[in-house]
Amino acid sequence: MTTNLPDFVTVSRGPAGLPILEVRGAQASARLHLQGDHVVSWVPREESEVLFLSERSRYAPGEPIRGGIPICGPWFGQGRGGDRTPAHGFFRRATWEFVEAFDTGEAIAVDLVLPPDALAGVPGAQDWPADVQVGYRVTVGRELGTDLRVTAGAQPLEFEEALHTYFRIGDIRRVQVDGLAGASYLDKVAGRTAVQDGPVRFDGEADRVYTSTEPVDIVDRVLGRRITVTKAGSANTVVWNPAAEKAAATPDLGDDEWVSMVCVEAANCLDAAVRLEPGASHTMSARVSLQAL
Ligand code: TA6
């Protein structure tokens, strides 16, 4: 269990008794499940909740939480060959280990790692090299920072990754995502590639892997805010909304919850999978900020 906690971080027990780190900084608060190292809430001061969290999420050891920021890896979806299980890999299914939390002066930083012994018995993790190091820093302030760092061990390492962030919005049918115009993407619904023409708007299920390193804006006229996602070390931006039919087929997502969520994900997947030489490291970062419309 976590020890030597500063007074701005406390541990509580959430649903199913899962341990949650509660972060209370001067600029924002956040909650983070040790299972999956899963941020489930970020509330900047004088703002409302920014992350979506399903009311039907399963909270069970080893089960991914529906909403917040699932950490996908070391593969995305079913992997590049389409045959990997569990979906989106095992990073989000293991219980991560708290390392430290500290005040940067502008935000609270929380460091966690995924130790090899945390992977014992986790489905899909049996072949993961024990000398690979995985670390994650969450920075809670006026911005929400997430930095996923992977360091190869004695062997070369290839992996996919995504910070699969669910954003809380007013109505997907009145939201647009700016910043991807001209970017090519894999349209997983239509099963083809295309080039984005103007803003991304949502009319039915959208499941797209863009090739883009650019910042994107989620323009939400219902909640009156613009959510900006800025990335580093990320070649792909994934945009997903299940719409009604896929939502109805998703047990841990309420039938109508699709209206109030959109996923915009920093990722490295498919042809942009990360390849590391022995001992080399790679960090993928995403920063989230808000502006009133
Ligand atoms: O990021 C979009 C996506 O890959 C969709 O295809 C959909 O499967 C979504 O992730 C949710 O995946 P999950 O395994 O969390 O149900």
py3Dmol code that shows the C-alpha trace and the ligand (Angstrom):
import py3Dmol

protein = """\
ATOM      1  CA  MET A   1       0.000   0.000   0.000  1.00  0.00           C
ATOM      2  CA  THR A   2       1.151   3.566  -0.428  1.00  0.00           C
ATOM      3  CA  THR A   3       3.139   5.147   2.394  1.00  0.00           C
ATOM      4  CA  ASN A   4       4.934   8.447   3.048  1.00  0.00           C
ATOM      5  CA  LEU A   5       2.127  10.430   1.428  1.00  0.00           C
ATOM      6  CA  PRO A   6       2.303  14.239   1.490  1.00  0.00           C
ATOM      7  CA  ASP A   7      -0.771  15.936   2.912  1.00  0.00           C
ATOM      8  CA  PHE A   8      -2.135  16.787  -0.553  1.00  0.00           C
ATOM      9  CA  VAL A   9      -2.487  13.116  -1.442  1.00  0.00           C
ATOM     10  CA  THR A  10      -4.691  10.676   0.440  1.00  0.00           C
ATOM     11  CA  VAL A  11      -5.684   7.091  -0.201  1.00  0.00           C
ATOM     12  CA  SER A  12      -9.317   6.038  -0.120  1.00  0.00           C
ATOM     13  CA  ARG A  13     -11.169   2.890  -1.057  1.00  0.00           C
ATOM     14  CA  GLY A  14     -13.454   3.220  -4.068  1.00  0.00           C
ATOM     15  CA  PRO A  15     -16.013   0.835  -5.531  1.00  0.00           C
ATOM     16  CA  ALA A  16     -15.140  -2.839  -4.928  1.00  0.00           C
ATOM     17  CA  GLY A  17     -12.595  -1.590  -2.386  1.00  0.00           C
ATOM     18  CA  LEU A  18     -10.133  -0.566  -5.110  1.00  0.00           C
ATOM     19  CA  PRO A  19      -7.506   1.869  -3.756  1.00  0.00           C
ATOM     20  CA  ILE A  20      -7.815   5.415  -5.076  1.00  0.00           C
ATOM     21  CA  LEU A  21      -5.298   8.249  -4.739  1.00  0.00           C
ATOM     22  CA  GLU A  22      -7.110  11.521  -4.034  1.00  0.00           C
ATOM     23  CA  VAL A  23      -5.038  14.522  -5.127  1.00  0.00           C
ATOM     24  CA  ARG A  24      -6.032  17.943  -3.791  1.00  0.00           C
ATOM     25  CA  GLY A  25      -3.887  20.745  -5.145  1.00  0.00           C
ATOM     26  CA  ALA A  26      -4.349  24.508  -5.052  1.00  0.00           C
ATOM     27  CA  GLN A  27      -5.216  24.583  -8.755  1.00  0.00           C
ATOM     28  CA  ALA A  28      -7.149  21.344  -9.215  1.00  0.00           C
ATOM     29  CA  SER A  29      -8.167  18.001  -7.745  1.00  0.00           C
ATOM     30  CA  ALA A  30      -7.980  14.532  -9.252  1.00  0.00           C
ATOM     31  CA  ARG A  31      -8.643  10.897  -8.451  1.00  0.00           C
ATOM     32  CA  LEU A  32      -6.502   8.038  -9.652  1.00  0.00           C
ATOM     33  CA  HIS A  33      -7.119   4.311  -9.244  1.00  0.00           C
ATOM     34  CA  LEU A  34      -3.968   2.312  -8.563  1.00  0.00           C
ATOM     35  CA  GLN A  35      -5.553  -0.366 -10.736  1.00  0.00           C
ATOM     36  CA  GLY A  36      -4.472   0.538 -14.217  1.00  0.00           C
ATOM     37  CA  ASP A  37      -2.927   3.729 -12.846  1.00  0.00           C
ATOM     38  CA  HIS A  38      -6.217   5.093 -14.062  1.00  0.00           C
ATOM     39  CA  VAL A  39      -7.074   8.784 -13.685  1.00  0.00           C
ATOM     40  CA  VAL A  40     -10.852   8.915 -13.309  1.00  0.00           C
ATOM     41  CA  SER A  41     -11.395  12.558 -12.386  1.00  0.00           C
ATOM     42  CA  TRP A  42      -9.764  15.925 -12.970  1.00  0.00           C
ATOM     43  CA  VAL A  43     -11.477  19.101 -11.767  1.00  0.00           C
ATOM     44  CA  PRO A  44      -9.580  22.372 -12.158  1.00  0.00           C
ATOM     45  CA  ARG A  45     -10.530  25.011  -9.573  1.00  0.00           C
ATOM     46  CA  GLU A  46     -13.779  26.827 -10.490  1.00  0.00           C
ATOM     47  CA  GLU A  47     -14.442  24.346 -13.292  1.00  0.00           C
ATOM     48  CA  SER A  48     -16.647  21.234 -13.541  1.00  0.00           C
ATOM     49  CA  GLU A  49     -15.453  17.665 -14.105  1.00  0.00           C
ATOM     50  CA  VAL A  50     -13.479  17.311 -17.340  1.00  0.00           C
ATOM     51  CA  LEU A  51     -13.341  13.527 -17.622  1.00  0.00           C
ATOM     52  CA  PHE A  52     -16.230  11.210 -18.433  1.00  0.00           C
ATOM     53  CA  LEU A  53     -16.791   8.185 -16.199  1.00  0.00           C
ATOM     54  CA  SER A  54     -19.478   5.643 -16.955  1.00  0.00           C
ATOM     55  CA  GLU A  55     -22.061   5.003 -14.249  1.00  0.00           C
ATOM     56  CA  ARG A  56     -21.938   1.356 -15.294  1.00  0.00           C
ATOM     57  CA  SER A  57     -18.196   0.916 -15.102  1.00  0.00           C
ATOM     58  CA  ARG A  58     -17.142  -2.395 -13.642  1.00  0.00           C
ATOM     59  CA  TYR A  59     -14.893  -1.962 -10.649  1.00  0.00           C
ATOM     60  CA  ALA A  60     -13.292  -5.351 -10.243  1.00  0.00           C
ATOM     61  CA  PRO A  61      -9.664  -6.364  -9.867  1.00  0.00           C
ATOM     62  CA  GLY A  62      -8.114  -6.753 -13.304  1.00  0.00           C
ATOM     63  CA  GLU A  63     -11.060  -5.179 -15.128  1.00  0.00           C
ATOM     64  CA  PRO A  64     -10.628  -1.918 -17.075  1.00  0.00           C
ATOM     65  CA  ILE A  65     -12.603   1.066 -15.840  1.00  0.00           C
ATOM     66  CA  ARG A  66     -14.907   2.669 -18.441  1.00  0.00           C
ATOM     67  CA  GLY A  67     -13.970   6.308 -18.670  1.00  0.00           C
ATOM     68  CA  GLY A  68     -11.202   8.529 -17.338  1.00  0.00           C
ATOM     69  CA  ILE A  69      -7.793   7.850 -18.882  1.00  0.00           C
ATOM     70  CA  PRO A  70      -7.189   4.133 -19.528  1.00  0.00           C
ATOM     71  CA  ILE A  71      -3.526   3.455 -20.297  1.00  0.00           C
ATOM     72  CA  CYS A  72      -3.514   1.199 -23.368  1.00  0.00           C
ATOM     73  CA  GLY A  73      -0.418  -0.906 -23.993  1.00  0.00           C
ATOM     74  CA  PRO A  74       1.725  -2.683 -24.947  1.00  0.00           C
ATOM     75  CA  TRP A  75      -0.691  -3.062 -27.839  1.00  0.00           C
ATOM     76  CA  PHE A  76      -3.661  -1.066 -29.108  1.00  0.00           C
ATOM     77  CA  GLY A  77      -7.010  -2.691 -29.778  1.00  0.00           C
ATOM     78  CA  GLN A  78      -6.233  -6.269 -30.815  1.00  0.00           C
ATOM     79  CA  GLY A  79      -2.679  -5.339 -31.816  1.00  0.00           C
ATOM     80  CA  ARG A  80      -1.217  -4.910 -35.290  1.00  0.00           C
ATOM     81  CA  GLY A  81      -1.892  -8.532 -36.184  1.00  0.00           C
ATOM     82  CA  GLY A  82      -5.463  -8.325 -34.894  1.00  0.00           C
ATOM     83  CA  ASP A  83      -4.957 -11.312 -32.579  1.00  0.00           C
ATOM     84  CA  ARG A  84      -3.851  -9.892 -29.226  1.00  0.00           C
ATOM     85  CA  THR A  85      -5.940 -10.245 -26.074  1.00  0.00           C
ATOM     86  CA  PRO A  86      -7.028  -8.606 -23.883  1.00  0.00           C
ATOM     87  CA  ALA A  87      -8.071  -5.637 -25.996  1.00  0.00           C
ATOM     88  CA  HIS A  88      -5.744  -2.646 -25.506  1.00  0.00           C
ATOM     89  CA  GLY A  89      -3.202  -4.776 -23.668  1.00  0.00           C
ATOM     90  CA  PHE A  90      -2.612  -5.286 -19.969  1.00  0.00           C
ATOM     91  CA  PHE A  91      -1.204  -1.967 -18.707  1.00  0.00           C
ATOM     92  CA  ARG A  92      -4.696  -0.894 -17.640  1.00  0.00           C
ATOM     93  CA  ARG A  93      -5.463  -4.191 -15.913  1.00  0.00           C
ATOM     94  CA  ALA A  94      -2.515  -4.360 -13.526  1.00  0.00           C
ATOM     95  CA  THR A  95      -2.178  -2.599 -10.174  1.00  0.00           C
ATOM     96  CA  TRP A  96       0.533   0.031 -10.448  1.00  0.00           C
ATOM     97  CA  GLU A  97       2.793   1.084  -7.605  1.00  0.00           C
ATOM     98  CA  PHE A  98       2.882   4.562  -6.103  1.00  0.00           C
ATOM     99  CA  VAL A  99       6.398   6.039  -6.004  1.00  0.00           C
ATOM    100  CA  GLU A 100       6.040   9.640  -4.840  1.00  0.00           C
ATOM    101  CA  ALA A 101       3.990  12.809  -5.070  1.00  0.00           C
ATOM    102  CA  PHE A 102       5.374  16.326  -4.893  1.00  0.00           C
ATOM    103  CA  ASP A 103       4.336  19.936  -5.347  1.00  0.00           C
ATOM    104  CA  THR A 104       5.952  21.557  -8.398  1.00  0.00           C
ATOM    105  CA  GLY A 105       4.790  24.990  -7.226  1.00  0.00           C
ATOM    106  CA  GLU A 106       2.152  25.074  -9.985  1.00  0.00           C
ATOM    107  CA  ALA A 107       0.762  21.579  -9.753  1.00  0.00           C
ATOM    108  CA  ILE A 108       0.909  18.273  -7.896  1.00  0.00           C
ATOM    109  CA  ALA A 109       2.958  15.581  -9.651  1.00  0.00           C
ATOM    110  CA  VAL A 110       2.296  11.921  -8.905  1.00  0.00           C
ATOM    111  CA  ASP A 111       4.708   9.224 -10.056  1.00  0.00           C
ATOM    112  CA  LEU A 112       3.796   5.563 -10.395  1.00  0.00           C
ATOM    113  CA  VAL A 113       5.486   2.534 -11.945  1.00  0.00           C
ATOM    114  CA  LEU A 114       4.395  -0.836 -13.275  1.00  0.00           C
ATOM    115  CA  PRO A 115       6.720  -3.276 -11.519  1.00  0.00           C
ATOM    116  CA  PRO A 116       7.228  -6.718 -13.075  1.00  0.00           C
ATOM    117  CA  ASP A 117       5.740  -8.476 -10.039  1.00  0.00           C
ATOM    118  CA  ALA A 118       2.494  -6.519 -10.582  1.00  0.00           C
ATOM    119  CA  LEU A 119       2.047  -8.439 -13.831  1.00  0.00           C
ATOM    120  CA  ALA A 120       1.959 -11.897 -12.270  1.00  0.00           C
ATOM    121  CA  GLY A 121      -1.252 -13.569 -13.411  1.00  0.00           C
ATOM    122  CA  VAL A 122      -2.392 -10.567 -15.455  1.00  0.00           C
ATOM    123  CA  PRO A 123      -3.856 -11.854 -18.746  1.00  0.00           C
ATOM    124  CA  GLY A 124      -1.616 -11.123 -21.722  1.00  0.00           C
ATOM    125  CA  ALA A 125       1.432 -10.188 -19.639  1.00  0.00           C
ATOM    126  CA  GLN A 126       3.100 -13.573 -19.583  1.00  0.00           C
ATOM    127  CA  ASP A 127       5.628 -12.772 -22.337  1.00  0.00           C
ATOM    128  CA  TRP A 128       6.431  -9.207 -21.235  1.00  0.00           C
ATOM    129  CA  PRO A 129      10.172  -8.897 -20.484  1.00  0.00           C
ATOM    130  CA  ALA A 130      10.768  -8.518 -16.736  1.00  0.00           C
ATOM    131  CA  ASP A 131      13.496  -5.881 -17.304  1.00  0.00           C
ATOM    132  CA  VAL A 132      11.257  -3.394 -19.145  1.00  0.00           C
ATOM    133  CA  GLN A 133      10.495  -0.321 -17.032  1.00  0.00           C
ATOM    134  CA  VAL A 134       7.153   1.479 -17.327  1.00  0.00           C
ATOM    135  CA  GLY A 135       6.534   4.720 -15.498  1.00  0.00           C
ATOM    136  CA  TYR A 136       3.728   7.288 -15.541  1.00  0.00           C
ATOM    137  CA  ARG A 137       3.628  10.838 -14.211  1.00  0.00           C
ATOM    138  CA  VAL A 138       0.307  12.602 -13.693  1.00  0.00           C
ATOM    139  CA  THR A 139       0.539  16.345 -13.105  1.00  0.00           C
ATOM    140  CA  VAL A 140      -2.567  17.888 -11.555  1.00  0.00           C
ATOM    141  CA  GLY A 141      -2.924  21.650 -11.971  1.00  0.00           C
ATOM    142  CA  ARG A 142      -4.581  24.199 -14.255  1.00  0.00           C
ATOM    143  CA  GLU A 143      -3.529  21.687 -16.890  1.00  0.00           C
ATOM    144  CA  LEU A 144      -3.614  17.929 -16.581  1.00  0.00           C
ATOM    145  CA  GLY A 145      -0.319  16.393 -17.605  1.00  0.00           C
ATOM    146  CA  THR A 146       0.164  12.701 -18.382  1.00  0.00           C
ATOM    147  CA  ASP A 147       3.566  11.268 -19.308  1.00  0.00           C
ATOM    148  CA  LEU A 148       3.989   7.573 -20.089  1.00  0.00           C
ATOM    149  CA  ARG A 149       7.624   6.448 -20.196  1.00  0.00           C
ATOM    150  CA  VAL A 150       8.793   3.024 -21.355  1.00  0.00           C
ATOM    151  CA  THR A 151      12.426   1.883 -21.110  1.00  0.00           C
ATOM    152  CA  ALA A 152      13.587  -1.255 -22.900  1.00  0.00           C
ATOM    153  CA  GLY A 153      15.635  -3.846 -21.054  1.00  0.00           C
ATOM    154  CA  ALA A 154      18.394  -5.975 -22.529  1.00  0.00           C
ATOM    155  CA  GLN A 155      16.376  -6.776 -25.666  1.00  0.00           C
ATOM    156  CA  PRO A 156      14.951  -4.474 -28.359  1.00  0.00           C
ATOM    157  CA  LEU A 157      11.300  -3.664 -27.657  1.00  0.00           C
ATOM    158  CA  GLU A 158       8.340  -2.829 -29.891  1.00  0.00           C
ATOM    159  CA  PHE A 159       5.026  -1.700 -28.432  1.00  0.00           C
ATOM    160  CA  GLU A 160       1.889   0.321 -29.077  1.00  0.00           C
ATOM    161  CA  GLU A 161       0.414   2.711 -26.545  1.00  0.00           C
ATOM    162  CA  ALA A 162      -2.449   5.133 -26.028  1.00  0.00           C
ATOM    163  CA  LEU A 163      -3.719   7.465 -23.338  1.00  0.00           C
ATOM    164  CA  HIS A 164      -7.327   6.611 -24.088  1.00  0.00           C
ATOM    165  CA  THR A 165      -8.914   9.715 -22.565  1.00  0.00           C
ATOM    166  CA  TYR A 166     -12.696  10.006 -22.223  1.00  0.00           C
ATOM    167  CA  PHE A 167     -13.757  13.643 -22.093  1.00  0.00           C
ATOM    168  CA  ARG A 168     -17.048  14.749 -20.571  1.00  0.00           C
ATOM    169  CA  ILE A 169     -19.023  16.871 -23.045  1.00  0.00           C
ATOM    170  CA  GLY A 170     -22.521  18.338 -23.272  1.00  0.00           C
ATOM    171  CA  ASP A 171     -23.763  16.601 -26.448  1.00  0.00           C
ATOM    172  CA  ILE A 172     -21.629  14.772 -29.006  1.00  0.00           C
ATOM    173  CA  ARG A 173     -24.025  15.884 -31.743  1.00  0.00           C
ATOM    174  CA  ARG A 174     -23.073  19.502 -31.026  1.00  0.00           C
ATOM    175  CA  VAL A 175     -19.339  19.037 -30.543  1.00  0.00           C
ATOM    176  CA  GLN A 176     -16.579  19.427 -33.081  1.00  0.00           C
ATOM    177  CA  VAL A 177     -12.890  18.550 -32.901  1.00  0.00           C
ATOM    178  CA  ASP A 178     -10.566  21.072 -34.538  1.00  0.00           C
ATOM    179  CA  GLY A 179      -6.911  20.587 -35.453  1.00  0.00           C
ATOM    180  CA  LEU A 180      -7.061  17.465 -37.602  1.00  0.00           C
ATOM    181  CA  ALA A 181      -7.989  19.038 -40.944  1.00  0.00           C
ATOM    182  CA  GLY A 182      -5.794  17.588 -43.705  1.00  0.00           C
ATOM    183  CA  ALA A 183      -4.602  14.669 -41.572  1.00  0.00           C
ATOM    184  CA  SER A 184      -4.917  11.161 -42.978  1.00  0.00           C
ATOM    185  CA  TYR A 185      -6.742   8.631 -40.868  1.00  0.00           C
ATOM    186  CA  LEU A 186      -7.824   5.018 -40.695  1.00  0.00           C
ATOM    187  CA  ASP A 187     -11.587   4.947 -40.470  1.00  0.00           C
ATOM    188  CA  LYS A 188     -12.190   1.732 -38.487  1.00  0.00           C
ATOM    189  CA  VAL A 189     -15.953   1.980 -39.002  1.00  0.00           C
ATOM    190  CA  ALA A 190     -15.797   2.247 -42.804  1.00  0.00           C
ATOM    191  CA  GLY A 191     -12.673   0.065 -43.049  1.00  0.00           C
ATOM    192  CA  ARG A 192     -10.773   2.541 -45.241  1.00  0.00           C
ATOM    193  CA  THR A 193      -8.295   5.405 -45.077  1.00  0.00           C
ATOM    194  CA  ALA A 194      -9.303   9.001 -45.716  1.00  0.00           C
ATOM    195  CA  VAL A 195      -8.159  12.600 -45.212  1.00  0.00           C
ATOM    196  CA  GLN A 196      -9.930  14.810 -42.702  1.00  0.00           C
ATOM    197  CA  ASP A 197     -11.878  17.648 -44.328  1.00  0.00           C
ATOM    198  CA  GLY A 198     -12.344  20.475 -41.852  1.00  0.00           C
ATOM    199  CA  PRO A 199     -13.439  19.892 -38.241  1.00  0.00           C
ATOM    200  CA  VAL A 200     -14.416  16.410 -37.034  1.00  0.00           C
ATOM    201  CA  ARG A 201     -18.157  16.286 -36.432  1.00  0.00           C
ATOM    202  CA  PHE A 202     -20.127  13.313 -35.139  1.00  0.00           C
ATOM    203  CA  ASP A 203     -23.026  11.716 -36.959  1.00  0.00           C
ATOM    204  CA  GLY A 204     -22.983   8.071 -35.903  1.00  0.00           C
ATOM    205  CA  GLU A 205     -20.123   5.921 -34.614  1.00  0.00           C
ATOM    206  CA  ALA A 206     -16.683   7.430 -35.152  1.00  0.00           C
ATOM    207  CA  ASP A 207     -13.543   5.329 -34.622  1.00  0.00           C
ATOM    208  CA  ARG A 208     -10.544   6.915 -36.317  1.00  0.00           C
ATOM    209  CA  VAL A 209      -6.778   6.670 -35.980  1.00  0.00           C
ATOM    210  CA  TYR A 210      -5.291   9.912 -37.312  1.00  0.00           C
ATOM    211  CA  THR A 211      -1.673  10.403 -38.259  1.00  0.00           C
ATOM    212  CA  SER A 212      -1.087  13.689 -36.505  1.00  0.00           C
ATOM    213  CA  THR A 213       1.199  15.239 -33.914  1.00  0.00           C
ATOM    214  CA  GLU A 214      -0.828  18.457 -33.763  1.00  0.00           C
ATOM    215  CA  PRO A 215      -2.818  19.822 -30.810  1.00  0.00           C
ATOM    216  CA  VAL A 216      -6.577  19.368 -31.058  1.00  0.00           C
ATOM    217  CA  ASP A 217      -9.474  21.361 -29.622  1.00  0.00           C
ATOM    218  CA  ILE A 218     -12.739  19.808 -28.495  1.00  0.00           C
ATOM    219  CA  VAL A 219     -15.229  22.638 -28.983  1.00  0.00           C
ATOM    220  CA  ASP A 220     -18.202  22.092 -26.677  1.00  0.00           C
ATOM    221  CA  ARG A 221     -20.856  24.756 -27.092  1.00  0.00           C
ATOM    222  CA  VAL A 222     -23.221  23.032 -24.679  1.00  0.00           C
ATOM    223  CA  LEU A 223     -20.840  23.172 -21.700  1.00  0.00           C
ATOM    224  CA  GLY A 224     -19.342  26.395 -23.096  1.00  0.00           C
ATOM    225  CA  ARG A 225     -15.734  25.296 -23.142  1.00  0.00           C
ATOM    226  CA  ARG A 226     -12.842  24.355 -25.381  1.00  0.00           C
ATOM    227  CA  ILE A 227     -10.705  21.428 -24.236  1.00  0.00           C
ATOM    228  CA  THR A 228      -7.243  21.531 -25.780  1.00  0.00           C
ATOM    229  CA  VAL A 229      -5.101  18.391 -26.005  1.00  0.00           C
ATOM    230  CA  THR A 230      -1.422  18.999 -26.772  1.00  0.00           C
ATOM    231  CA  LYS A 231       0.888  16.032 -27.362  1.00  0.00           C
ATOM    232  CA  ALA A 232       4.567  15.122 -27.470  1.00  0.00           C
ATOM    233  CA  GLY A 233       6.074  11.822 -28.559  1.00  0.00           C
ATOM    234  CA  SER A 234       2.763  10.785 -30.120  1.00  0.00           C
ATOM    235  CA  ALA A 235       2.346  10.137 -33.853  1.00  0.00           C
ATOM    236  CA  ASN A 236      -1.346   9.257 -33.701  1.00  0.00           C
ATOM    237  CA  THR A 237      -4.504  10.872 -32.408  1.00  0.00           C
ATOM    238  CA  VAL A 238      -7.441   8.510 -31.935  1.00  0.00           C
ATOM    239  CA  VAL A 239     -10.989   9.882 -31.958  1.00  0.00           C
ATOM    240  CA  TRP A 240     -13.857   7.667 -30.827  1.00  0.00           C
ATOM    241  CA  ASN A 241     -17.503   7.876 -30.023  1.00  0.00           C
ATOM    242  CA  PRO A 242     -19.554   4.641 -30.056  1.00  0.00           C
ATOM    243  CA  ALA A 243     -22.926   6.262 -30.875  1.00  0.00           C
ATOM    244  CA  ALA A 244     -26.148   4.548 -29.820  1.00  0.00           C
ATOM    245  CA  GLU A 245     -25.823   1.089 -31.354  1.00  0.00           C
ATOM    246  CA  LYS A 246     -22.287   0.343 -30.140  1.00  0.00           C
ATOM    247  CA  ALA A 247     -23.109   1.890 -26.753  1.00  0.00           C
ATOM    248  CA  ALA A 248     -26.096  -0.429 -26.354  1.00  0.00           C
ATOM    249  CA  ALA A 249     -23.749  -3.366 -27.034  1.00  0.00           C
ATOM    250  CA  THR A 250     -21.223  -2.189 -24.424  1.00  0.00           C
ATOM    251  CA  PRO A 251     -22.242  -3.571 -21.015  1.00  0.00           C
ATOM    252  CA  ASP A 252     -20.235  -1.068 -18.944  1.00  0.00           C
ATOM    253  CA  LEU A 253     -21.547   1.950 -20.831  1.00  0.00           C
ATOM    254  CA  GLY A 254     -25.049   3.311 -20.249  1.00  0.00           C
ATOM    255  CA  ASP A 255     -27.272   3.277 -23.342  1.00  0.00           C
ATOM    256  CA  ASP A 256     -27.449   7.083 -23.409  1.00  0.00           C
ATOM    257  CA  GLU A 257     -23.973   7.874 -22.085  1.00  0.00           C
ATOM    258  CA  TRP A 258     -22.472   8.036 -25.573  1.00  0.00           C
ATOM    259  CA  VAL A 259     -24.021  11.511 -25.896  1.00  0.00           C
ATOM    260  CA  SER A 260     -21.882  12.853 -23.044  1.00  0.00           C
ATOM    261  CA  MET A 261     -18.454  11.524 -23.981  1.00  0.00           C
ATOM    262  CA  VAL A 262     -15.807  11.754 -26.641  1.00  0.00           C
ATOM    263  CA  CYS A 263     -12.437  10.001 -26.663  1.00  0.00           C
ATOM    264  CA  VAL A 264      -9.440  11.945 -27.957  1.00  0.00           C
ATOM    265  CA  GLU A 265      -6.350   9.839 -27.410  1.00  0.00           C
ATOM    266  CA  ALA A 266      -2.624  10.452 -27.718  1.00  0.00           C
ATOM    267  CA  ALA A 267      -1.293   7.237 -29.216  1.00  0.00           C
ATOM    268  CA  ASN A 268       1.483   5.434 -31.065  1.00  0.00           C
ATOM    269  CA  CYS A 269      -0.085   2.501 -32.860  1.00  0.00           C
ATOM    270  CA  LEU A 270      -0.201   0.533 -36.148  1.00  0.00           C
ATOM    271  CA  ASP A 271       2.667   1.725 -38.352  1.00  0.00           C
ATOM    272  CA  ALA A 272       3.692   4.225 -35.641  1.00  0.00           C
ATOM    273  CA  ALA A 273       4.355   1.549 -33.007  1.00  0.00           C
ATOM    274  CA  VAL A 274       7.393   2.466 -30.899  1.00  0.00           C
ATOM    275  CA  ARG A 275      10.637   0.561 -31.503  1.00  0.00           C
ATOM    276  CA  LEU A 276      13.370   0.810 -28.873  1.00  0.00           C
ATOM    277  CA  GLU A 277      16.937  -0.437 -28.851  1.00  0.00           C
ATOM    278  CA  PRO A 278      18.118  -2.097 -25.622  1.00  0.00           C
ATOM    279  CA  GLY A 279      18.155   0.393 -22.764  1.00  0.00           C
ATOM    280  CA  ALA A 280      16.493   3.161 -24.775  1.00  0.00           C
ATOM    281  CA  SER A 281      13.474   5.086 -23.464  1.00  0.00           C
ATOM    282  CA  HIS A 282      10.432   6.730 -25.025  1.00  0.00           C
ATOM    283  CA  THR A 283       7.980   9.133 -23.408  1.00  0.00           C
ATOM    284  CA  MET A 284       4.526   9.925 -24.754  1.00  0.00           C
ATOM    285  CA  SER A 285       2.939  13.035 -23.230  1.00  0.00           C
ATOM    286  CA  ALA A 286      -0.458  14.670 -23.339  1.00  0.00           C
ATOM    287  CA  ARG A 287      -1.447  17.977 -21.774  1.00  0.00           C
ATOM    288  CA  VAL A 288      -5.081  18.965 -21.320  1.00  0.00           C
ATOM    289  CA  SER A 289      -6.214  22.543 -20.751  1.00  0.00           C
ATOM    290  CA  LEU A 290      -9.548  24.375 -20.730  1.00  0.00           C
ATOM    291  CA  GLN A 291     -10.735  27.711 -22.071  1.00  0.00           C
ATOM    292  CA  ALA A 292     -14.232  29.194 -21.801  1.00  0.00           C
ATOM    293  CA  LEU A 293     -15.979  29.697 -25.152  1.00  0.00           C
TER     294      LEU A 293
END
"""
ligand_1 = """\
16
TA6
O -9.959 3.909 -29.081
C -11.117 3.452 -29.760
C -11.269 1.956 -29.526
O -10.169 1.258 -30.042
C -12.585 1.510 -30.150
O -12.360 0.645 -31.238
C -13.317 0.824 -28.992
O -13.023 -0.559 -28.963
C -12.719 1.565 -27.804
O -11.346 1.669 -28.117
C -13.009 0.961 -26.445
O -12.235 -0.170 -26.243
P -12.440 -0.978 -24.850
O -11.529 -2.174 -24.957
O -12.036 -0.053 -23.732
O -13.903 -1.316 -24.793
"""
view = py3Dmol.view(width=600, height=400)
view.addModel(protein, "pdb")
view.setStyle({"model": 0}, {"cartoon": {"style": "trace"}})
view.addModel(ligand_1, "xyz")
view.setStyle({"model": 1}, {"stick": {}})
view.zoomTo()
view.show()
